[in-house]
């Protein structure tokens, strides 16, 4: 068990999470204790939980409009799905994870944090094709983009987007995968950075948006207008 000091939020977290900060702090405590004990995150990640993980994931909400349905593929310890569920109660989120020990942890998090807008589903993306669909798919550190696209694009509604959190090589990875992505479904893709001024460095996201065959040059869905969120945090 780690000390409270290990998971204390930095000053920047207050502005980012607002009234949801106490719930996110409780999630950080769960990651630093049960998450480490069960091997979901490494112990070396605990000192940088906020900057590298929680805040890095939180700014992705800028790309998701009000009341969307989201599937977090390969949710693992719940990044970014649990963070988005805490920050955006308007979203309906499915945490999709094939490993039992991880789904057990995720269900405990959902219950302990009171996330009524989040459900946990044990399974692989290819197993739920035709059963689950969403407006957005999120994924972080799951698989190379070519493979990830094969799992995610069949689950997206027309006009929906895969939001893949990636690192410094995101642009080159996208160029290598672009032709394979188009074989999966007609789509447009770009690399964007979100959270400028909120996190440093900004979070890099590869966004792949499903289009019709006649509209393959259409721009991706626009960002949600500032102030579009109905509320932040949740009533406790």
N, C-alpha and C positions, 0 to 999 in steps of 0.2 A: 504494500500500500504506500502510495506516495503522499507527501505532505501537502497541505493546502497551498503552501507557497509555490509549489511546482505548477499548479494549475490556476494561479491567480491571473485574471485577465489584465492585459496591458491597457494603458490609458486610451489608446486608439480604439479599443474594442467597444467602449461605451457609446461612441458616436455611431459606430457601424451597426451595432445590435439593438441599441435603444432599450426599450423595456423588456426585450427578450433576453437581455444579458444574463440574468440569474439562471434561466433555463439552460442557456448555452454553457454557463460555468458548471452547472451540474453535469452536463454531458461531458465536458472536459474532465471532470473528476472520474466519471465512469470509464472513459478512455484510458486515463492514467492508472487506474486500478485494475478493474476486471479486464479491460482491453489489453493491457500489458500481460497480466497473469495468464490469459488464454491465448496469447500469441497473435492477437489481431493487429497490434502495432508494436514496434520495437521500443524498448526502454529509452533508447537515445532520442526518440521523437518527443518524449514528454516535455522537455524544456522548450521545445519549439512548436507545441501543439497549436497555440493561438496564431502565430504569424504564418507558419508554413501550411497549416491544415485548416483550422476553423475559419479564420478570416479569408484565407485564400479561396475557400469554397463559398463563403457567404456572398461574395460580390457577383457570383454567377446569377443571382436572382435578378440582376439588372436586365438580363436577356429574356426573362420569362414574364409574359403578361398576366394580368389578373385572372384568377380562377382556372388556370390551366391544369391539365392532368399530366403527371410526370412519372416516368419509370426510371429508377436509378439502377442501371445494370451493374452486376458484380459489386453490390453495395459494400461488401466487406464489413468494416467497422462503422459504416453509415456516412461516409464522406463521398459526395456532398449531400446525399439524400436527407439525412437527419438534420443537418444544419439548415437546409432549405425548408424543411418541415417546421422547424422551430421559428425561423425568421418570417415565414410566409404562411400563416394559417389558412389563407385563401386557396392555396394549392392542394391538390389531391395527389398524393405521392405513394407509389409502390416501390418498396425496397426489394429488388430481385436478387437473390443470392443462392447459389447451389449448395454451399457447405453448411451442414447442420450446426456446427459449433458457432458459426457466424450468425445464422438465423436466430439461434437461441439468444445470443447477445443482443441482436437488433430488437427482438421482441421485448426483452427486458428494458432496453432503452426507451422504446415507444411507450411502454406501460409506466415506467418510473417518471418519464418526462411529461406524461399526459398528452401525447401527440395524437389527437383524435383524427387528424387529417392524414395520418401515415399508416400504411399497412405493410406487413412483411410477407413475402412469398418465397418459399424455397423452390428453386428451379433454375434452369438455364434459359437464356433468351430464346434459343431455338425450340425449346419445349413448349413455350407459351405462344408461339406464332399462331395467329388465328383466334386466340383466346383473349389476349391482352393487347390493347393499343393505347397510344397516348399522343398528346400534342408535342411533348418533348421527351427525349431520352438524355439522361446525364450519365457520365462515366468518368472515372478518375483512376488512372494507373491500372487499367483492366487488360488491355491488349493493344497490339499495333492497329493502326487505323483501318487497314484493309480488312482484317478479321472483325474488328469492332463494328464496322459498317455492315458486314454480313449479318451480324446479330441484331443490330439496332434498326436499320432502315425498314425491315419488314414489319416492325411494330409501330411505325409512325403513321399518323393520319396524313392525308394530303395537306401539304403546307407546313407540316411539322418539322422539327429540327432535332438533330443529334448535337448535343453540346459536350464535346470531349475535352476535358482539361488536360493540357499537354505542356511540355517543357520547351526549352530553347529551340529544339529541332522541329517544332510544329510545322513550319512552312515547308520544309523539305519533305517531311513525312506525308503531308497532304499532297504534294505534287507527285510523289511516288504512288500514292493510293488513288488519285483522282479517277483514273480510267476504270479501276476495279469498282469504285463506288458507283460510277455511272452504270456499270453492268448490273448492279443490284437493283437500282431504281433511278429514274431520271432525277437529277438533283443538281444543286449549285452549292459551292462550298467556299468558305473563306476562313482566314485566321484573324481573330480579333483579340484585343486586350481590354479587360474590364477591371474596374476598381481603381483607376488612376486617381491619386489623391486620397485613397482610402487604405490601400495596401501597397507595399513596396517590396518587390516589384509587382506591377499589375499582373493579374491572372491571365494566362494565355489559353484561349479556347479555340478549338477547331469546330466551326459550326457548319453542319451539313443539312441543307433544307430540301425536303422532297418537293419536286415540282411536277407539272404535267409534261408530257413529251413535247407539247407545243410551246412550252414556256421555260425552257432550260436556261435562258439568259435572264430570267426574272431575278431581281435583287432579293436577298434573304429578308425574312420578316423583320420589320423595324423594331427597335428597342421600345419597351414600354415607356410611355411618357413619364417624366419625373412627377412624383406625387400621386401616381396612379394606384398605389397600394391603399387598400381600405383601412388596414390597421397593422400595427407591428406588435409582435409578442402575442401573448394570449392571457386570458383571464385565468387566474390561479385560484 
